[in-house]
Amino acid sequence: QVQLAESGGGLVQSGGSLQLSCAASGPIISINAIRWYRQAPGKERELVAGVTSSGSLNYADSVKGRFTNSRDNAKNTVYLQMNSLKPEDTGVYYCNAEITASYSSSYWGQGTQVTVAA
């Protein structure tokens, strides 16, 4: 069974840094696009960053220049380095991946909480 697991969340002061990881496991044939979303309390889930299978990156305007997305294909893992964190970055961060196992499907992790204190 394919699973995604996020880690690396926590509490950090404004201006601090965190690195999130999203590891995919199971009978994976290939991983296509991987995206990070976040959901703040009372708000809709929003796309934060994404990386395609070829390594093409995209970011939400609110995180450009502060967040860096990268992937390690050998480890089926993607990383989100978050620098210069702001209180408005607070939320639950989820990874979402398009994965081909016995068939192609979209998978979600369980989420990891990021809290940025002012």
Phi and psi in degrees as GROMACS dihedral restraints (atoms count N, CA, C in turn):
[ dihedral_restraints ]
;  ai    aj    ak    al  type     phi  dphi    fc
    3     4     5     6     1   -76.0    20    10
    4     5     6     7     1   135.4    20    10
    6     7     8     9     1  -138.0    20    10
    7     8     9    10     1   150.4    20    10
    9    10    11    12     1  -117.8    20    10
   10    11    12    13     1   137.4    20    10
   12    13    14    15     1  -133.8    20    10
   13    14    15    16     1   120.1    20    10
   15    16    17    18     1   -91.3    20    10
   16    17    18    19     1   153.6    20    10
   18    19    20    21     1  -154.5    20    10
   19    20    21    22     1   166.5    20    10
   21    22    23    24     1   105.0    20    10
   22    23    24    25     1    -3.9    20    10
   24    25    26    27     1   -70.6    20    10
   25    26    27    28     1   172.6    20    10
   27    28    29    30     1   164.6    20    10
   28    29    30    31     1  -166.7    20    10
   30    31    32    33     1  -104.9    20    10
   31    32    33    34     1   130.1    20    10
   33    34    35    36     1  -141.9    20    10
   34    35    36    37     1   152.4    20    10
   36    37    38    39     1   -77.6    20    10
   37    38    39    40     1   153.8    20    10
   39    40    41    42     1   -53.8    20    10
   40    41    42    43     1   134.7    20    10
   42    43    44    45     1    91.7    20    10
   43    44    45    46     1    -9.0    20    10
   45    46    47    48     1   -82.3    20    10
   46    47    48    49     1  -174.0    20    10
   48    49    50    51     1  -133.5    20    10
   49    50    51    52     1   152.1    20    10
   51    52    53    54     1  -144.8    20    10
   52    53    54    55     1   151.9    20    10
   54    55    56    57     1  -121.4    20    10
   55    56    57    58     1   122.3    20    10
   57    58    59    60     1   -95.7    20    10
   58    59    60    61     1   147.7    20    10
   60    61    62    63     1  -124.1    20    10
   61    62    63    64     1   147.6    20    10
   63    64    65    66     1  -133.6    20    10
   64    65    66    67     1   113.5    20    10
   66    67    68    69     1  -110.3    20    10
   67    68    69    70     1   130.7    20    10
   69    70    71    72     1  -100.5    20    10
   70    71    72    73     1   139.3    20    10
   72    73    74    75     1  -138.9    20    10
   73    74    75    76     1   161.8    20    10
   75    76    77    78     1   115.6    20    10
   76    77    78    79     1  -170.5    20    10
   78    79    80    81     1   -78.1    20    10
   79    80    81    82     1    68.4    20    10
   81    82    83    84     1   -87.7    20    10
   82    83    84    85     1   131.4    20    10
   84    85    86    87     1   -93.5    20    10
   85    86    87    88     1   -46.8    20    10
   87    88    89    90     1  -155.7    20    10
   88    89    90    91     1   153.9    20    10
   90    91    92    93     1  -117.9    20    10
   91    92    93    94     1   125.8    20    10
   93    94    95    96     1   -94.6    20    10
   94    95    96    97     1  -121.3    20    10
   96    97    98    99     1   -71.4    20    10
   97    98    99   100     1   143.3    20    10
   99   100   101   102     1  -127.2    20    10
  100   101   102   103     1   132.2    20    10
  102   103   104   105     1  -128.8    20    10
  103   104   105   106     1   150.1    20    10
  105   106   107   108     1  -108.4    20    10
  106   107   108   109     1   132.7    20    10
  108   109   110   111     1  -122.0    20    10
  109   110   111   112     1   159.5    20    10
  111   112   113   114     1  -139.0    20    10
  112   113   114   115     1   153.5    20    10
  114   115   116   117     1  -135.3    20    10
  115   116   117   118     1   116.2    20    10
  117   118   119   120     1   -87.9    20    10
  118   119   120   121     1   156.3    20    10
  120   121   122   123     1   -55.0    20    10
  121   122   123   124     1   128.3    20    10
  123   124   125   126     1    77.1    20    10
  124   125   126   127     1     5.5    20    10
  126   127   128   129     1  -121.6    20    10
  127   128   129   130     1   163.1    20    10
  129   130   131   132     1   -76.6    20    10
  130   131   132   133     1   156.5    20    10
  132   133   134   135     1   -67.1    20    10
  133   134   135   136     1   135.3    20    10
  135   136   137   138     1  -127.1    20    10
  136   137   138   139     1   149.7    20    10
  138   139   140   141     1   -76.1    20    10
  139   140   141   142     1   130.8    20    10
  141   142   143   144     1  -105.0    20    10
  142   143   144   145     1   -47.8    20    10
  144   145   146   147     1  -158.8    20    10
  145   146   147   148     1   158.0    20    10
  147   148   149   150     1  -150.5    20    10
  148   149   150   151     1   157.4    20    10
  150   151   152   153     1  -143.3    20    10
  151   152   153   154     1   133.3    20    10
  153   154   155   156     1   -86.9    20    10
  154   155   156   157     1   174.8    20    10
  156   157   158   159     1   -63.7    20    10
  157   158   159   160     1   -26.5    20    10
  159   160   161   162     1   -87.8    20    10
  160   161   162   163     1    -2.9    20    10
  162   163   164   165     1    96.4    20    10
  163   164   165   166     1     4.6    20    10
  165   166   167   168     1   -69.4    20    10
  166   167   168   169     1   131.8    20    10
  168   169   170   171     1  -109.6    20    10
  169   170   171   172     1   148.9    20    10
  171   172   173   174     1  -145.7    20    10
  172   173   174   175     1   152.5    20    10
  174   175   176   177     1  -139.7    20    10
  175   176   177   178     1   150.8    20    10
  177   178   179   180     1   -67.9    20    10
  178   179   180   181     1   147.8    20    10
  180   181   182   183     1   -57.4    20    10
  181   182   183   184     1   -32.7    20    10
  183   184   185   186     1   -68.6    20    10
  184   185   186   187     1   -16.9    20    10
  186   187   188   189     1  -118.7    20    10
  187   188   189   190     1    -3.7    20    10
  189   190   191   192     1   -57.5    20    10
  190   191   192   193     1   134.9    20    10
  192   193   194   195     1    85.3    20    10
  193   194   195   196     1   -11.6    20    10
  195   196   197   198     1  -116.2    20    10
  196   197   198   199     1   -33.7    20    10
  198   199   200   201     1  -106.7    20    10
  199   200   201   202     1   143.4    20    10
  201   202   203   204     1  -131.2    20    10
  202   203   204   205     1   126.0    20    10
  204   205   206   207     1  -102.6    20    10
  205   206   207   208     1   137.0    20    10
  207   208   209   210     1  -148.2    20    10
  208   209   210   211     1   161.2    20    10
  210   211   212   213     1  -136.5    20    10
  211   212   213   214     1   147.5    20    10
  213   214   215   216     1  -116.3    20    10
  214   215   216   217     1    99.4    20    10
  216   217   218   219     1   -64.6    20    10
  217   218   219   220     1   -31.7    20    10
  219   220   221   222     1   -65.4    20    10
  220   221   222   223     1   -29.3    20    10
  222   223   224   225     1  -103.2    20    10
  223   224   225   226     1     2.3    20    10
  225   226   227   228     1    51.2    20    10
  226   227   228   229     1    42.3    20    10
  228   229   230   231     1  -130.7    20    10
  229   230   231   232     1   141.9    20    10
  231   232   233   234     1  -122.3    20    10
  232   233   234   235     1   147.5    20    10
  234   235   236   237     1  -123.0    20    10
  235   236   237   238     1   144.9    20    10
  237   238   239   240     1  -124.1    20    10
  238   239   240   241     1   104.5    20    10
  240   241   242   243     1   -85.8    20    10
  241   242   243   244     1   121.5    20    10
  243   244   245   246     1  -116.9    20    10
  244   245   246   247     1   114.4    20    10
  246   247   248   249     1  -114.5    20    10
  247   248   249   250     1   164.5    20    10
  249   250   251   252     1    48.9    20    10
  250   251   252   253     1    48.1    20    10
  252   253   254   255     1   -65.3    20    10
  253   254   255   256     1   146.1    20    10
  255   256   257   258     1  -121.3    20    10
  256   257   258   259     1   157.5    20    10
  258   259   260   261     1   -55.4    20    10
  259   260   261   262     1   -32.0    20    10
  261   262   263   264     1   -72.8    20    10
  262   263   264   265     1    -5.4    20    10
  264   265   266   267     1   -83.3    20    10
  265   266   267   268     1    -5.5    20    10
  267   268   269   270     1   -62.0    20    10
  268   269   270   271     1   137.9    20    10
  270   271   272   273     1   161.6    20    10
  271   272   273   274     1  -179.9    20    10
  273   274   275   276     1   -92.4    20    10
  274   275   276   277     1   126.4    20    10
  276   277   278   279     1  -101.7    20    10
  277   278   279   280     1   130.3    20    10
  279   280   281   282     1  -120.7    20    10
  280   281   282   283     1   143.6    20    10
  282   283   284   285     1  -104.7    20    10
  283   284   285   286     1   149.5    20    10
  285   286   287   288     1  -136.5    20    10
  286   287   288   289     1   131.2    20    10
  288   289   290   291     1  -136.1    20    10
  289   290   291   292     1   143.1    20    10
  291   292   293   294     1   -92.4    20    10
  292   293   294   295     1   110.5    20    10
  294   295   296   297     1  -123.5    20    10
  295   296   297   298     1   138.0    20    10
  297   298   299   300     1  -104.0    20    10
  298   299   300   301     1   116.6    20    10
  300   301   302   303     1  -115.4    20    10
  301   302   303   304     1  -113.5    20    10
  303   304   305   306     1   -73.7    20    10
  304   305   306   307     1   -19.9    20    10
  306   307   308   309     1  -153.2    20    10
  307   308   309   310     1   168.3    20    10
  309   310   311   312     1   -90.3    20    10
  310   311   312   313     1   136.9    20    10
  312   313   314   315     1  -155.7    20    10
  313   314   315   316     1   168.0    20    10
  315   316   317   318     1  -102.1    20    10
  316   317   318   319     1   131.9    20    10
  318   319   320   321     1  -122.3    20    10
  319   320   321   322     1   149.2    20    10
  321   322   323   324     1  -122.9    20    10
  322   323   324   325     1   144.5    20    10
  324   325   326   327     1   -82.9    20    10
  325   326   327   328     1   178.0    20    10
  327   328   329   330     1   -83.7    20    10
  328   329   330   331     1   -13.2    20    10
  330   331   332   333     1    94.9    20    10
  331   332   333   334     1   151.4    20    10
  333   334   335   336     1  -136.8    20    10
  334   335   336   337     1   135.6    20    10
  336   337   338   339     1   -81.8    20    10
  337   338   339   340     1   130.9    20    10
  339   340   341   342     1  -119.3    20    10
  340   341   342   343     1   124.3    20    10
  342   343   344   345     1  -125.2    20    10
  343   344   345   346     1   123.3    20    10
  345   346   347   348     1  -111.6    20    10
  346   347   348   349     1   115.4    20    10
  348   349   350   351     1   -86.5    20    10
  349   350   351   352     1   139.7    20    10
